[in-house]
């Protein structure tokens, strides 16, 4: 239900380094115009009362945790909310939310399409719920050049610095893609090369054989078959990092296999030298053997192979998240890959039209619920300009999204009974008290599902909130019992008036590292 009075819909905690430029879009819905005030902003930061964005740079370079009170008024009412600014090393205080170009546009991505998507995130209202990253995936790359001798954009982009500025003006953040390899998966230039004076034209496909002028190594798997999926002896990622920071990017997806700690550390050092925060997102299929190191270095890291828009793929990816749960922590998030929701294109193709996801509505709800319980980054890759009502409602349930955006980063655990699939019943402590509970029907017909307080290891709660239906239920009997449609789910927040009792959960990163 969308109220005319202002109400809070987005994240409540934001991380950045004290010396870095700050851009925070506050999550507020209700009829405009607003009157917005902020009490407690640190020196150097300003709130724009017209668009609800906090910008600037702190005058203090010291780490600090700052509480800021936000007051919003309009003709229909008012609301107050407290946000926390975490000035320190955890620049990703909650899992990133936004959009990525790969499954939608793939090889047809362009500056115009990025601009259109950024505007659509705002005009649709998605940005008010935290969908704030606009990430450019593979296929943007041209040749090396410019003041940094870095990769410059191809002919479909005129000015990436201008693109970042326009995205920032909307209160959104911009992301870009690369790899430490010589060639990307889609056959464009990567972050290294064999020698300093290497001439890519001498080893590239003939111009007549290329799909795009600077797709030097051909569509996947051409670059892999030609041996260019390796890190070259001449490291150029540092030059590219300087260029991305100069353009104004906020997020870098780096894509190679395997995602090893030494290469990750080298790229992280290059990104940390820049005068702005650059979230490092690793892709793809990180080895669990490297969990201790990768989870300390990267803000996000992909945990599986590429996802697809079918139920079997969603189950496969979701089922592999349990091993990574102990390794997440505030500021560091395992990535289950992009959401297969909305109208999608075809990867590795030049897409000019889109088709609805093959997931049913109930499967999409389960998909998003698992990603929220596991606290994966939430990255759309659909046609944002033409969202149908169901998709919009799915993506703007702030109570469900809050499960994902809980900064406490407690691990989720299966509470399925013996003989049942582990994905059926998930339980996770909530940072603000209580527990999040998900019941998932993996069968092909509707069924009644039950989770007893004994199986959950919980005392009977006094409060039971159905998050998808936005309604309070009265706890009853010995547990939760609900009818769940085929491949659907129910998602709850359980709370007690008594102090939260900690239940036995997976060991967390700090204990595993001992």
Secondary structure, 3 states (H helix, E strand, C coil): CCCCCCEECCCCEEEECCCCCEEEECCEECCCCCEEEEECCCCCEEEECCCCEEEECCCCCCCEEEEEEEEEEECCEEEEEEEEEEECCCCCCCCCEEEECCCCCECCCCHHHHHHHHHHHHHCCHHHHCCCEEECCCCCEEEEECCCCEEEECCCCCCHHHHHHHHHHCCCEEEEEECCCCECCCCCECCEECCCCCCHHHCCCCHHHCCCCCCCCCCCCHHHHCCCCCCCCEECHHHHHHHHHHHCCCEEEEECCCCCHHHHHHHHHHHHCCCCCCEEEEECCCCHHHHHHHHHHCCEEECCCCCCCCHHHHHHHHHCCHHHHCCCECCEEEECCCCCCCEECCCCCECCCCEECCCCHHHHHHHHHHHHHHCCCEEECCCHHHCCHHHHHHHCCHHHHHHHCCCCCCCCEECCCCCCCCCCEEEEECCCCCEEEEEECCCCCCEEEEEEHHHHCCCCCCEEEECCCCEEECCCCCEEEEEECCCCEEEEEEECCCCCCCCCCCCCHHHHCC
